[in-house]
Every structure is written in C-alpha cells, then in structure tokens.
C-alpha cells in the first residue's frame, strides 16, 4: 500500500510523474487495441471456449461489459485505419473519440476526420459529426450505447433492470426480499394497443388486468412458439424414425429434442483451458461427423454449438481457407438473391404504378364519353379498345382513339375534359 501513498512527493515531481503515467497509459492503450484487434481477427477466442471477442474480454480478461464494447469497437476501427493507433498513443484522440468516429470513417474521409477531431472534447466531436453527417445517427461511446440510442429513436424503448445473478449467490446468501425485477420502458401506440387487447382477452382469467401477468403469459406463448420452431418441442412426440427421402442434412425432430435436453440448450464447446462456452445465443445443431464424410444425425453424434464454434469446428475439419471460400460464396449468393428480390419488387411496383395510371386514364375516357351521351357499356368498350390500341398514349390520344371506335353519325363536338385542351373532334367513322 505504501507504493500508492504519495504524500512525500513534491508538487513538481507529482505533476511530472502524473504526466508520464498518462503518456504511458496512452501508449499502453494503443498497444492493447492492437492486441485486441489481432486476437479478434484470428478469432482466437473460439478455441479458448468463448463465443465472441466480447465474451472473451469480459469473462477471460475481466473487463467490464462497456469497457469491452468500447475497446473492441476502437480496435476494429484502428485495424482498418491504422492512423488511429498513433492518434491514441500520442494523445490526439481518446478512446471515446475513436468510438464516436468509427461508424463514420471511410477510406476517403478517414484522414480528414481524424485531423479535424484531434484534441477536441467529445461534445465538440459529436457536433462535428452532426454537422458533417446530418440526418445520420451519431454513435455514442460503445455499440451498446449506440443500440440504445437507435432503439430509443426508432421504437422509443429504454429499459432499466437490476437483478441478482443466482449463479453467483449461494442459497444462504439470498436475502428474503422481493426478487422481482423492475422494468421501466416506453412503447409505441401499436404495442400499447396490443397490451390493452391482451388485457381484454384475459379479463376473465386475470380480473385485475395486471400487466405483469399479461407479459408473463405472452412470454410463455412466445417461448413455446420459438421452442417448437428451434427444436421441435411438443407435448406429444410421434416421430421416431427419419422420414424417407430426406436429405443427409435433415435432423429428425426427436433427435433435436433429445440433443437440446441433453445439452441443456447451451453450446457444449470446451476450450483448450477447460472453459465451456455455454452460451444460449445463435445455437445450431452440429454433426460430430461432417455430413460430407458420411455423418448421420443421431442423438449420440449430434451436439449443440453456437455459430462461432460451429464454424470453428468446420474450419478444423476442412480448413480455414476452404470455409472462408464457402462463406464468401454464400455471401455472394445472398447478395445476388437480395438484388434479384429488389429488382423483382421494383418491377412489380412499376407495373402496379403503370396499371394504376392506365386505369385512371381509362376512367377519365369513360367519364368524357359519358358526358357526350354515350351509354355506359359503349363508353367502357371504347375506352378499353383505346387502351389496347394506343398503349402509352396521352389522355387526349386515348380520347381520339375511343371516339374513332364508336360507330355513330359523323359530327363535330367540342369535348371538355379536365386536364385536356378543348378541341373540335369528329365523332364517328
């Protein structure tokens, strides 16, 4: 403890040592970001038994969640734009400033934004970004904060919850207090309407209309639906054998259910140091024996893996280069599918707009013909004939075509239709 007692230092020495420590801290921070970026790029967290770089920083390196988010975001940005490492080491940018700039950096503007942000306070950097990127969301110091800000803007939700973690509290340590979690949040009007409707539907079962009871029942229904879709959960299982004609990658429902229960709905990957991943997010059913090498979907030869460790196992089996090629092909195919879907949607929108325009012109022609005394059926047939023979024509051209199709004595009339210049048009054939 004596090393942290500095009362014996003079004012000059104390200030000098403080400046020296700050400079070393900046250099250490830049080196830390470089190490985080490299570990993240090599995905070394996966063989250690962690599903993400964030989980590794929190559980293995014991950083706080926000500190891990901030450093990972800054490290990824600095790996892409190395000038950020030097800016942090020199003290021209702090960690929060890098996180603020990261979402807006491009190869074209990186040097200019970094130079313009040097030695600015974070509020000034926010103002700079707001002025330069008007209309875009200015990120806060961490992805989590940015997600909260985006959610607050788009949905209007802000949730605050405090609860004890039962995994780290012994039975004798649990206080005899109310263990319920307080949630305070705002919702959109449509969500509030759904809540009111659910309360009305449950008025007989829940006479008090308690929101807590409604939420609990809604989550029960949602969980049951998700479990059925994820691992074919059911109260009356029937399938015990694979269906005939299914592909080798098909996993029977009874296998999914048994594997999910056995693995407790968690990733089963165990790292080199004995750490089990255990995450519940992004879980996938993994064949212990790759399907490409004859693997079959049985309870004994299936396991739960998170997406990161499923990919890691595939890289160990087939090689990282091969799997990266396959992922790139999948990304390209997905991009092509999205482009095709967007083109199809655009074509449908154009066709719908064209049809609406033609229908509007047809109605206008019918209205004009009716004003001239034509019967409804004659006006409709003439308008349809004009639409077919004069595709893409103006309203005036369609009127000409419709009038010429009418078999009536020749005469000259002045036709006045809104939006069309009055003109003497011969009627009949």
HELIX and SHEET records of a PDB file:
HELIX    1   1 UNK A    2  UNK A    4  5                                   3    
HELIX    2   2 UNK A   11  UNK A   42  1                                  32    
HELIX    3   3 UNK A   44  UNK A   47  1                                   4    
HELIX    4   4 UNK A   53  UNK A   55  1                                   3    
HELIX    5   5 UNK A   56  UNK A   60  3                                   5    
HELIX    6   6 UNK A   65  UNK A   80  1                                  16    
HELIX    7   7 UNK A   83  UNK A   90  1                                   8    
HELIX    8   8 UNK A   95  UNK A  102  1                                   8    
HELIX    9   9 UNK A  110  UNK A  117  1                                   8    
HELIX   10  10 UNK A  122  UNK A  132  1                                  11    
HELIX   11  11 UNK A  143  UNK A  154  1                                  12    
HELIX   12  12 UNK A  166  UNK A  168  5                                   3    
HELIX   13  13 UNK A  171  UNK A  173  5                                   3    
HELIX   14  14 UNK A  189  UNK A  201  1                                  13    
HELIX   15  15 UNK A  211  UNK A  231  1                                  21    
HELIX   16  16 UNK A  253  UNK A  262  1                                  10    
HELIX   17  17 UNK A  291  UNK A  293  5                                   3    
HELIX   18  18 UNK A  307  UNK A  318  1                                  12    
HELIX   19  19 UNK A  320  UNK A  371  1                                  52    
HELIX   20  20 UNK A  376  UNK A  389  1                                  14    
HELIX   21  21 UNK A  395  UNK A  405  1                                  11    
SHEET    1   A 2 UNK A 283  UNK A 287  0                                        
SHEET    2   A 2 UNK A 302  UNK A 306 -1                                        
SHEET    1   B 2 UNK A 411  UNK A 417  0                                        
SHEET    2   B 2 UNK A 420  UNK A 427 -1                                        
END                                                                             
